[in-house]
Amino acid sequence: MFLELRRCSATEGMENRAFENDNGEGLGETKRDDELTVESEVQGQNVFGDSEPKNDVIGDNVELVESENVDDGFQDDKSIVDNHRKISPVESVASSLSDTDSGHETTGENYVKTGENYVKTGENYVKTPKRVKKVNASCADKIAECENSASHVNHIAPDAVILDVAILKPKAQAQDEVYQLIRADNLDRNGNPKLHVQRPVFNQHNLDENYEPSKKPAVKVKEALRKKVSKCVCSLGCFKGFLLNLFPFFPIMKSYNIRTDLPGDIVSGLTVGVMHIPQGMAYGMLTTLPPVYGLYMSFFPVLLYCFLGSSKHVSMGTFAVATLMIGSTVSKGFSLVSQDSSIPILTPNDTDKNTTNPLANTDEMSDEELDIRLQFAMSVSLVAGVIQLLMGIFRLGFVTVYLSDSLIAGFTTGAACHVFTSQIKHIFAIKTARYNGALKLVYTYIDFFSKIAQTNYVTVLMSLVCIAILYSVSTYINQNPKLKAKMFMPVPIELIVVVLATVISYFIKLETKYSVPVVSDIPTGLPMPNLKNFSRIPDVISDAIALSIVIFAISISMGKLLAQKHDYEVNADQELVAYGISTIISSFLSSAAPSASLSRSLVQERVGGKTQVAGLISCALLLVVILAIGPYFRTLPNCVLASVIIVALRGMFLQALELPKLWKVSIIDFAVWIVAFLTTVLLDVDLGLGCAVIFNILTIVCRSQRPYATLLGQIPGTDIYRDIRVFKKAKEVPGLKIFRFEHSLFFVNIEHFRSLLYKKIVNPRTLKITQKKRASKIAKANKEAELSKPQTQIVLSENLPDMPVPMDSLDMELHTSSNQISVNMVSKSVRECPPDLDFHTIILDASPWSFIDSMGVKVLVAVIGEFKAVGVKVMLASCKAGIRKMFKKTDFYKTLDNTKIFVSVHDAVLRAQFGDEPPPIQNGLTLDHEDANDEDDDSDTDSQIDIHYADDDVGSRKLVVGSNL
């Protein structure tokens, strides 16, 4: 029988060495680096039942004792044992082991654990978690099973430890049993992990004293400005960094791969460029300008955005909502100008007089009218671009947080109704007047149905055919999941329909034979720069604010969606700068404010677009159309462009299908959607957006002013506290009321906080009146009782111990019998509740409070004072650092000391229940009971009382007093 210890030094590397026993027999090769092996054999057999040596383990909490004269190399048995001292046992080493399956970790000096003692074998020890041979108290039963067949090796030497190695069961079974015992203490009966935490009750004062929290560094304005100014260094590198931040296109091009990225950009660029042609011409009509101005919107802003924007997949240009808002501004401004000029315009009030607008009966506009409309369109675009640029410079992209998803959905759906109404007249070829202001849709449809007899059936038939083709191809081919993966690119059905309609109209002479309205002449060439954008700025400021915010909200949401899909970041502030600069420059070139298109952006991403190069390719295609191909679309019927727009609105109208889901999820979001939709439809686009934003802010104010509040109860057997109205098993703690106010406490909601607190707990003002009445009655009754009944006294005997009984801190209930007095002690652990109440302490859970203002502190001071006047204590729990800082600034701690502010609700509950431990009462304490009526009795018959502790069935502390009465 022998014990073999083997190790490889971590510094010596892997070497083939072997030990020899007393007979000179080799015992095998050494293990790899940092590996320690312990073997205990009887008659040539390993203690684990096989010849493979096994590792032993100690936990992280083993107390290591340094030894002297430790050699870096291997030592024989005698030298190892002689050079080590005994190490004290460590409790529950196995419980500290992790659950990792394999692997070794070099963690310090080398010790081998073989029972309750340890042997130092070198400089390192190895932790192999699942190989445990420590037999601790929890494994006592397993020890008993093994002792009958165990053999022990006691290798004793001077100053050496005793090795006690038990021969266990077969290796696999023993390891499994020990592992299960280790896990048993950390799992419940269902096998779920349990949480074991043991710590003292912390109030905020104790926590700050023991752990010394550091203060947040105060940010001074001068230092912040100095730091910002110090970064403004005029150098070539600084200027280069500024340009790279301003033009994200160039950093993206540094990592551009021509072989992998360029083919996808070419295909997506050509596809989106083909979509730009019909959509640009169609949406150009929404601005109440000729269709060619829609092509300008699809060229200039897109070209500029490619260099300034940080999104790789967004397709800028024309979009229904943006062009509709521009058209609304243009129509409203033109109507104001026409009232003071010779240009007639039909107003809503004129419909009752049966007056007509001469220009309403023709699709052509005079040069004077076109010039005025361009002035308003370019002015509102310029101001919108300036607003976006300033927002980007001053980092104001956060303003879009007030445009919630439900608000945007309701607003865009309402705007889609305006777009549909503006195009329905082209479907029927009915000429209606232009209306502005509130109820414009109502007046438009009244005018439309009054002229329904003028319908051109050729345009209706052509429109129905176009709509059917566009819808069928878009839905059943381009959006078909089975065909989408097989197609190289979506079918450009819009361009196909536009080209076919133009050719058919040219050969059949639809304009002359069937009076079908067409696009008419489209000028070739690029527009000359002009200053029309400065002429109407004062009249369009309010409209420009709404337009800039809507464009940014729609575009940035689309950009972030695609960026998240392709794992890159979109800088919102840089996007604002890109929108602003591209819009400002384009306004000098007769191009209105652009916006991201949802449909084109999705197509550009889906067909393989990688970077902004796709936008450059689409601009190249549009440049060819503007310079050369534009005049060939002269015979294109307007009803075809209207059909393209109506089919494109399908996605916006489908947003209404989200209403049932919103109703189930949030009634407030549902209300915001409905208000945004109705105000946009009934009023106008700009008025509807303003009303929707105001209503959305009001919902935030209402939720802040009247938040939810509740009483908390304890989940039995845990330190978890939940709403007693929601969790049926949560029970209120006896003697306590735990109140949670689900919002920050500030001037808006302080009265609501006070009213809910009094409603759910008690109103201390009315309680104080009741207590005064009760006290006066009790005082009167006691006075009458004192006059009619003798008094009984309880005095302490002279042989009491030095430490007195804290009678002033104990409330006792005495129950007497013939030979025993039972005293129920109600100490600080179970305080007596004030009259007419079933609780003595209120705990305010401040965990939902993110901040508190000075008025909120005043309300807290008032509430605490009112409850204190009626005998109810108030504690606070889970106060954040900002709230405690405000408490310190406002001298709140003079009202409620920081020892009454606790780090958690459970800490406050424990302190409210048990409080500070009273001085112990020693067994054998005696009290002498003397009757006041026996003053003249000289006989020594005073009763002696023996006091000792006892616990009743419900766990309350009780003093039981034995007496010889």
Disulfide bonds with the S-S distance in Angstrom:
none
